[in-house]
Amino acid sequence: MSEPEPDLVRGGFELVGDVEPLWKALHQHHQLCLPGFAYHPDETSWNNRRDEYRRWLARPDSFVLVAYAGGAAVGYALVEVVDGPDDTWVTGDRVAVLQSLSIAESFRGRGLGTVLAERVEAELDARGVHDVMIDVVEGNTGAERFYERRGYRRVMSIYAKFSG
């Protein structure tokens, strides 16, 4: 007998506490993808990210989708909707930024990322938002392939010089 499909819940900041372990796992994954930098400890990273989530989710039309299985969060996608149009590319009056998408290791490769991405796109379509931007950490080739399969294209690279 197969496990039941996770339940998806859409909401705002009230759901953010449930995704802490998923953010920390993503933060650790980023460090594996791009070693050689000084990274915040998991707890500091989470506190900083949670504060960003609070700001992003305060914007109209922004939302988080959380997938639950057995009462625990096993995946999530957090979307901020910002004012457009973009200054470089032709976009609508609002642009979505997929700020985070993380899947619990035990649920990877089972289609949950696709389910979340499809639901994000449906939620955005319902809001009349048709332009989406996503940042992917350098070296995260799995995420790059995932988004490319969904029709996304690389449009920019970010260079950084950190003091740490």
C-alpha positions in Angstrom: 0.0 0.0 0.0 1.5 3.3 -1.0 1.7 6.4 1.2 -1.1 9.0 0.8 -0.3 12.1 -1.1 0.7 15.1 1.0 -2.0 17.7 1.7 -1.2 21.2 0.4 -2.1 24.1 2.5 -1.9 27.7 1.2 -1.4 30.5 3.7 0.7 33.3 5.1 3.2 33.8 7.9 1.2 31.6 10.2 2.6 28.5 8.4 6.2 29.6 8.4 7.2 28.0 11.7 6.3 24.6 10.2 8.9 24.9 7.5 12.0 25.6 9.7 13.5 22.1 9.3 13.0 22.3 5.5 14.8 25.7 5.3 17.7 24.4 7.4 18.0 21.4 5.1 18.0 23.7 2.1 20.6 25.9 3.8 22.8 22.9 4.3 22.3 21.8 0.7 23.4 25.2 -0.5 26.7 24.8 1.4 27.3 21.4 -0.3 26.6 22.9 -3.7 28.8 25.9 -3.2 31.6 25.2 -0.7 34.4 27.7 0.1 32.3 30.4 1.6 31.5 31.4 5.2 27.9 30.4 6.0 25.8 31.4 8.9 25.0 28.6 11.4 21.6 27.0 10.7 19.9 28.8 13.6 21.1 32.2 12.5 20.2 31.5 8.9 16.7 30.4 9.9 16.2 33.6 12.1 17.3 35.8 9.2 15.1 33.9 6.6 12.1 33.9 8.9 12.4 37.7 9.1 12.5 37.9 5.3 9.5 35.6 5.0 7.6 38.0 7.3 8.4 40.9 5.1 7.7 39.1 1.8 4.4 37.6 3.0 3.2 41.0 4.1 3.0 42.0 0.4 -0.4 41.6 -1.3 -0.8 38.3 -3.3 2.3 36.7 -1.7 1.8 33.2 -0.2 3.3 30.0 1.0 2.3 26.5 0.1 3.1 23.8 2.6 2.8 20.1 1.9 2.0 18.1 5.0 2.3 14.3 5.5 1.7 12.7 8.8 1.3 16.1 10.4 4.7 17.3 9.4 5.8 19.7 6.7 7.5 17.7 3.9 7.8 20.5 1.3 7.0 24.1 0.7 7.2 26.9 -1.8 7.2 30.6 -0.7 6.3 33.2 -3.3 6.6 36.9 -3.0 4.7 39.1 -5.5 6.4 42.4 -6.3 5.4 45.4 -8.4 6.3 45.4 -12.0 7.1 46.0 -14.7 10.7 44.9 -14.6 13.2 47.5 -15.8 14.9 45.1 -18.3 12.5 42.5 -19.5 8.9 43.0 -20.6 6.7 41.8 -17.7 3.3 42.5 -16.3 2.4 44.9 -13.6 3.3 42.3 -11.0 6.1 39.8 -10.9 6.4 36.7 -8.7 9.6 35.7 -7.1 9.8 32.1 -5.9 11.9 32.8 -2.8 12.1 29.2 -1.6 11.2 25.7 -2.7 12.4 22.9 -0.5 11.4 19.2 -0.3 12.2 16.8 2.6 14.8 14.3 1.6 12.4 11.4 2.1 10.0 13.0 -0.4 12.5 13.9 -3.1 12.2 12.2 -6.5 8.5 11.5 -5.9 7.0 14.4 -7.8 6.3 16.7 -4.8 8.4 19.5 -6.3 6.4 19.3 -9.5 3.1 19.3 -7.6 4.2 22.4 -5.7 5.5 24.2 -8.8 2.2 23.5 -10.7 0.2 24.7 -7.7 2.3 27.9 -7.5 1.7 28.6 -11.2 -2.0 28.0 -10.8 -2.2 30.3 -7.8 -0.3 33.0 -9.7 -2.5 32.6 -12.8 -5.6 33.1 -10.6 -4.0 36.3 -9.3 -3.2 37.5 -12.9 0.5 37.1 -12.3 2.3 35.4 -15.2 6.0 36.4 -14.8 8.1 34.4 -12.3 11.7 34.8 -11.3 13.8 32.3 -9.3 17.3 32.4 -7.9 19.3 29.1 -7.8 22.5 28.7 -5.9 25.5 28.1 -8.2 26.2 24.4 -8.3 22.7 23.3 -7.5 22.4 21.5 -10.9 19.4 19.5 -9.8 17.4 22.7 -9.2 18.6 24.1 -12.5 17.4 21.0 -14.4 14.1 21.1 -12.6 13.3 24.6 -13.5 14.6 24.3 -17.1 12.3 21.3 -17.6 9.5 23.6 -16.5 10.4 26.2 -19.2 12.5 28.6 -17.1 15.7 30.0 -18.6 18.8 31.5 -17.1 18.7 35.2 -17.4 21.3 36.5 -15.0 24.3 35.5 -12.9 25.1 37.1 -9.5 28.7 37.7 -8.5 29.6 38.4 -4.9 32.6 39.4 -2.8 32.0 38.7 0.8 34.2 39.8 3.8 33.6 36.5 5.7 
